[in-house]
Amino acid sequence: MKNYDLVIIGGGPAGLAAAISAKESGIDSILILERDKELGGILNQCIHNGFGLHTFNEELTGPEYAARFIDRVLELGIEYKLNTMVMDITKDKKVTAMNREDGLFSIDAKSVILAMGCRERPRGALNIPGYRPAGIYSAGTAQRLVNIEGYMPGRKVVILGSGDIGLIMARRMTLEGAEVKVVAEIMPYSGGLKRNIVQCLDDFNIPLKLSHTVVDIEGKDRVSAVTIAKVDEHMKPIPGTEERYECDTLLLSVGLLPENELSRQSGVELSPIHRGPIVNDSLETSVPGIFACGNVLHVHDLVDFVSKEASQAGKSAALYIKNGEKENSISLPINAVDGVRYTVPEFIRPNDMEESVTVRFRVGGVFKKCAIATYFGDTLVSKKKRPIMAPGEMEQVVIKKSDLLNAGDIKDITIKIEEA
């Protein structure tokens, strides 16, 4: 059995940023475990630009953005293992993993950072009627086939779901010569960033049909046609609204789920809403010494926010390794109500937090001419006007330590949507 101060599960953007931050905070004994054959995670297949505007003040592609962090990891001499699958994490932070070179091995860690990213929701979760022919892909699988493997999944494409990967693949497939016939979205709003709707659909005259879903898939060996229909407010297809599109490919971009099997095994408490660990202001989970960041914590819209959050997790893990667990620390719960679906973190410790904490969240619908209101107990402390908010874009509130300490004896914090 080997011993490390810090073990990071995942070598994508979150894991890399966390490792760099922990190293710069004075922790030398760090190991990154990555199941793929190279560092960088999902960024390696995201060859479009738009990354790094917040972190580097310039527009980079996914591989370029990842390379900056990989280069820094190599400069700092941080140890990593590739092609390594983590099998188990215990509450006392014993990590069991395996690869070809070492076989099955165990590591005793003082702290663990979960940075496993997220996975796509599969067809099986959707209850789409019809046959199960070839030509049905998740949008991320299609992205890997086109951008890394060099294969075209198909030539006539229908996309279900308007998440960012689906929107980006609509543009990518068009640029590669495919005809994208329609993007159907079951919700009355898009799940992606506004800029992606403009740049990936509007610029290429690809129709986006909101409140529509797939009701039939035709084809025995290969997809030959897809029928979509409008849905009512209960998500039930409306008879007579069917539209049939002849195609050879159906891409599914129907949501991302944090990859939390390992978290669950280790006894970490998970949120029923965002499906990631419940954390405090230092991004520490319900298991002391186990931290979480990036898309394994909650699905982000921008990788820049992943890196920033992961840097905080690395710093927090370093403090934990040096100082141990804070005893009898008072935690204030953050209530997400009236349009706010969830917050990350869910708890803030006024005495032990940094000078300020960024609370990130998503709203549960489209809100126009509204405001984000923050309350300490029953007292309104801030109200930030917003012209429009949608579930596809993350929102945030910054809470200052000085404000909390001056607020007196409060029992909770509330963040909600109010009229402007």
C-alpha positions, 0 to 999 in steps of 0.5 A: 500500500502506498501513502499520499497526502492527496489523491485526485480522482480524474485528470480532466479540467477539474482534477488538473486545476485542483492538483495545481492549486494544492501543490501551490498551497504547499502539498507535495505528495499528490497523485492524479488517477485518470482512467483515459490514456491521456490527461485533459478529460472531455476537453480533448474532444471539444475542438471548438473555441470559446474556452478560457475567456474568464481564466486567460482573457482569450478564446481557446479550443478545448485541447488548448485550454487543457494543455495550459493546465497539463503543462503546469502539472508537468512543470510542478512535477505532480505525479499521475497515473493514466489508464487507471480505474478507481474501484473503491473509496472508503470513508477513511480515504483508502483508494483502491484502483487498478491498471495494467502495470500495477494490477490492483493496488491500494493507496492511503490518502489524507485527503481525496478530491472527487473530480470524475466529471459527468456522463450523458443520460442514455436512450434507456432513460427516455422511454422513446418508442420505436425500434433499436436500430443502428444510428442512435448516438449520444451527442458526446459519443458522436463528438468523439467519433468526429473529432478524435476517431475521424468517423462521420456517424451519419449524413442526415441528422435529427437531434433530440435535446438542446443541451450545449453538446447537442447545439455544438454537434449541430454545427459540427455535423453541418461543417462536416457536410451532414444535413441537420434537419431539426433540433427538438427540445421537450422543454419550452426553453433551450437547455444550452447557452444563448450564444450556442443557439445563435452560433450553432443553429441560427447561423446555419438556419437549423430549426429549433423546435421547443416543446417537441419530442421524438415519438417514433424511430423507424428502421430495423438495421439503421435509422431511416426516419424519426417522427417528432410531435409537440407536447403539452404542459404535462409533456404528453405528445399532442395527436395531430402535431407529428412531423416525420423526418427521413434521416440516418442518424439520431443524436441525443443531447438530453442532459448530463448527470454527475458521475457519482458511483464512487462518491456513493460508495464512499458514503458521501451524501448526494443532492437529489436535485443536482445529483452531486455531493452536498458540500460546504463553503470549502467544497468538502462533502459530508465525509471529512477530508473528501472534497468535490469539484467540477461536473461531478459536483454539479453540471457547469456551463463554462469550463472556466467556472470548473477551473475556479471551483477546482482551485478552491477545492485544491486549496481547501484540501491542502488546508485540511491536510495541514490542519485537520478537521475544524471542530464544532464549526457552525454551519448555516444552510442555504435555502434555494426557493422560489425559482432557485433549483439548488445552490452549491455550496449548500452550507456556509461556515461564517467563522471558517469561510474565506473572505468571500464565497461564490454561491452558484445555482441554476433557476428552474424556468425562464424568468424575465425582468426579475431579481436574485434576492439574498436574505440572511434570516429574514433580512434582505441583504442584496437584490441583483436585477436580471433582465432574463434568466434561464436554466441553461445558464448558471447564476451566482451570488457572492457572500462576504464573510464580514456581512455574515459576521455582522448579521448577528444570530441568524439561522439560515441564508435564503436565495430566491427569485423576486420581481425586480 
